[in-house]
Amino acid sequence: MSSTSQKHLNFVAEPMGDKPVSDLAGVGDVLGKRLVEAGFDKAYTVLGQYLVLKKDSELFKEWMKEVCQANSKQASDCYQCLNDWCDEYKSTIQLYESECTSVEKERWLFDPQFSNLPSRDPIDLQFKDVTYTVNMGFRKGRKEILHQINGKFPGSQLTAIMGPSGAGKSTLLDVLSGYRKTGVTGNVYVNGRNRNLDTFRKMSCYITQDDRIHALLTVLENMRIASDFKLGNQLKPHEKEARIEEILTVLGLYEHQMTMSGRLSGGQKKRLSIALELISNPTVMFLDEPTTGLDSHSCTQVVNLLRFLANQGRTIICTIHQPSAKLFQEFDEVYVLAQGKCLYQGSTDKIVPYLQSVELPCPMYHNPADYIIELACAEYGTDKIDLMVRSMENGECIRWLKDPSLVMSLEELRKIYPLSTNAKDDSSLEATSPLSQLKILMKRGFVKTKRDTTLTHLRIGVNVFLALVLGCLFVKAGNEGSRVVDNYNLLFAILIHQSMTTMMLTVLTFPTELSILLKEHFNRWYSLKMYYASVTLLSIPISVVCCTIFTITIYIMSGQPMEWSRFGMFFAISLMMDFVGQSTGLMVGAWFDVVNGTFLAPTLSIPMMMFAGFGVTLRDIPNYLRWGTYISYMRYGLEGYVGAIYGEGRATLECDEAPYCHYRYPSKFLSEISMRGDQFWYDLNALIINFVFFRICAYFLLRWKVIAVR
Ligand SMILES: Nc1ncnc2c1ncn2[C@@H]1O[C@H](COP(=O)(O)OP(=O)(O)OP(=O)(O)O)[C@@H](O)[C@H]1O
């Protein structure tokens, strides 16, 4: 064995060399035997055990090279043999079941290509003088976050953007991926040409730090939905299934395909996020802190996976906080940022000589990754940062890259990648037609609604409970002349329930949906219009169900007039109030986060209530405030309810519970509250107009939000 392998081996166990296989036990034994059967008479079996227990891909590759050389065999024979071995091993030695599963997960080591993902030209990403400025708000001026930085991220490489917190890592990733456009100056080049954002978005994907996946769908359902969005009819159904199966197998998620995504571990969620984007076979992948929050084993799994994806020809760029020395070695290149400037750009191996060259030698036994972050944090003074930025020419210097001689100039890149492959592509950003997007969104939304315990189950439960409580409290109030005021209070309570319950549910749940929408929309799964159409359509059945249960129960229990027409009017107003409430919730939820939304939505509803004519009758509202009654949807709701129950020529009420009923004649009550009782259609139309108007406003707010975050 070479001295490097020998050195590595000493970390693990004594090398066994070509010791007879029969002397060995456990995993290494099985592996050795299998290799010997396959004609590899010299097998360094202990490394098989090491591979299983420690999963060091580099060491394994090195070991396999040695075995192949020692046996004068082709590497592919060895790969094949080990692949077969893994299945056999799994079925025969239960003791090592879990370890073997880990090996299986790393089967990609043996199989250097995804057979179902066609290969593409590598993408070389370069950027020059990139500056990013944000507007700090009224009279606060602007703040520059990235300061004229430069860089070169060659294709087929795994690059880490490192730096202390607040250095601008995520910002740089956002700028390079095109997620952030406003306030960006400078140039980003893709294979030597100015980046065309639409074309670039089709070949790249962005995986956010938080795992924005649909928790109520299984892994397989999530994958199928993603493949429907991203592949459309490009592939036949069985080809899509084959691609999904292969990605899940390679990413070690095959065994968890029936698990609800919300129940996956942090590392599995991260791998699922990657799997979802891999379906469209992107050439460039941006990942924001893919290892944050993961234990060291999951970190290694994720970084190994990224390494593998880069080996396949993808350009993988991710931000990372402070990697361990072992993890750090997995990256081809690192780009270190401090205060929005580039401190180092180059290979992980050259970081120590680089530090030496700027007379900031890395102390013995110190992880170079830790040391350079300490320097970037200005722990050794800000002058050191300036020194390093100067020596790196703020990212312009390529001397420390893995192989500077292979780094091509923009001109050379343009020659190698002819214009046709980069030419402007006028096809739509999404892979499927708007109608297909709507169909898939509806299918997904329907499954989620069925499983959602808050939006669906709890909402139905609340409606039943409230109808029973109010029904008991106002029992038979609808027909009794002495209880007209009670009944009026009940109508107002129903009005508040119909509008506020749905509004608050939307305000509380929509921001979570919004974060997924932002990711999926940026990654071109669907258009905003189709998403919004699906949200509107999906809200109808559940609103109708809740409204039906509630209105039937309360209508009967509170003894309202048993006439179909009046019930129909009562139901129509209830449903419209529900829709209007939901639209208001969408407007607030689209623009504000949960905390602000929870405060603002009820606060904004108070003037609506005041102008409804409940506390102060419409007649008593001062002239200069009367406009408020026209914009209050609650006024139309209350007027509609009153019209349905007491208007339209309602006959004299019963007077069984008191000797004198002041409002025995409904017309008397109507004149007291200054309502006419014949304005049902006017009120219903006004509510429909409010609903349409709020929906349109919510759409534009959502659109504005999608643009504003970028
Ligand atoms: N919209 C904004 N308005 C004001 N400052 C901003 C804005 N966006 C980013 N910043 C500032 O820019 C700097 C860089 O932010 P960024 O999120 O890129 O840092 P980071 O290196 O990714 O940090 P972390 O590792 O903590 O995520 C921070 O100081 C941040 O406060």
The ligand as an SDF file (V2000), in Angstrom:
LIG
                    3D

 31 33  0  0  0  0  0  0  0  0999 V2000
  -32.3610   43.6430    3.9070 N   0  0  0  0  0  0  0  0  0  0  0  0
  -31.3560   43.9540    4.7290 C   0  0  0  0  0  0  0  0  0  0  0  0
  -31.3320   45.0960    5.4050 N   0  0  0  0  0  0  0  0  0  0  0  0
  -30.3100   45.4210    6.2150 C   0  0  0  0  0  0  0  0  0  0  0  0
  -29.2400   44.6290    6.4180 N   0  0  0  0  0  0  0  0  0  0  0  0
  -29.2160   43.4680    5.7780 C   0  0  0  0  0  0  0  0  0  0  0  0
  -30.2540   43.0590    4.9030 C   0  0  0  0  0  0  0  0  0  0  0  0
  -29.9300   41.8410    4.4090 N   0  0  0  0  0  0  0  0  0  0  0  0
  -28.7450   41.5020    4.9490 C   0  0  0  0  0  0  0  0  0  0  0  0
  -28.3200   42.4660    5.7790 N   0  0  0  0  0  0  0  0  0  0  0  0
  -27.0620   42.4910    6.5450 C   0  0  0  0  0  0  0  0  0  0  0  0
  -26.0420   42.0260    5.7040 O   0  0  0  0  0  0  0  0  0  0  0  0
  -25.0920   41.2820    6.4260 C   0  0  0  0  0  0  0  0  0  0  0  0
  -24.8660   39.9570    5.7690 C   0  0  0  0  0  0  0  0  0  0  0  0
  -26.0330   39.1490    5.9170 O   0  0  0  0  0  0  0  0  0  0  0  0
  -26.0270   37.6190    5.5100 P   0  0  0  0  0  0  0  0  0  0  0  0
  -27.3370   37.0500    5.8770 O   0  0  0  0  0  0  0  0  0  0  0  0
  -25.5950   37.4880    4.1090 O   0  0  0  0  0  0  0  0  0  0  0  0
  -24.8820   37.0630    6.4640 O   0  0  0  0  0  0  0  0  0  0  0  0
  -24.3360   35.5910    6.6280 P   0  0  0  0  0  0  0  0  0  0  0  0
  -22.8790   35.6460    6.4280 O   0  0  0  0  0  0  0  0  0  0  0  0
  -25.0880   34.6460    5.7660 O   0  0  0  0  0  0  0  0  0  0  0  0
  -24.6610   35.3510    8.1630 O   0  0  0  0  0  0  0  0  0  0  0  0
  -25.1750   34.0280    8.8940 P   0  0  0  0  0  0  0  0  0  0  0  0
  -24.0690   33.0710    8.8050 O   0  0  0  0  0  0  0  0  0  0  0  0
  -25.3910   34.4990   10.3060 O   0  0  0  0  0  0  0  0  0  0  0  0
  -26.4300   33.5970    8.2060 O   0  0  0  0  0  0  0  0  0  0  0  0
  -25.6270   41.1810    7.8410 C   0  0  0  0  0  0  0  0  0  0  0  0
  -24.9610   42.1280    8.6330 O   0  0  0  0  0  0  0  0  0  0  0  0
  -27.0710   41.5220    7.7040 C   0  0  0  0  0  0  0  0  0  0  0  0
  -27.5410   42.1550    8.8580 O   0  0  0  0  0  0  0  0  0  0  0  0
  1  2  1  0
  2  3  1  0
  2  7  2  0
  3  4  2  0
  4  5  1  0
  5  6  2  0
  6  7  1  0
  6 10  1  0
  7  8  1  0
  8  9  2  0
  9 10  1  0
 10 11  1  0
 11 12  1  0
 11 30  1  0
 12 13  1  0
 13 14  1  0
 13 28  1  0
 14 15  1  0
 15 16  1  0
 16 17  2  0
 16 18  1  0
 16 19  1  0
 19 20  1  0
 20 21  2  0
 20 22  1  0
 20 23  1  0
 23 24  1  0
 24 25  2  0
 24 26  1  0
 24 27  1  0
 28 29  1  0
 28 30  1  0
 30 31  1  0
M  END
$$$$
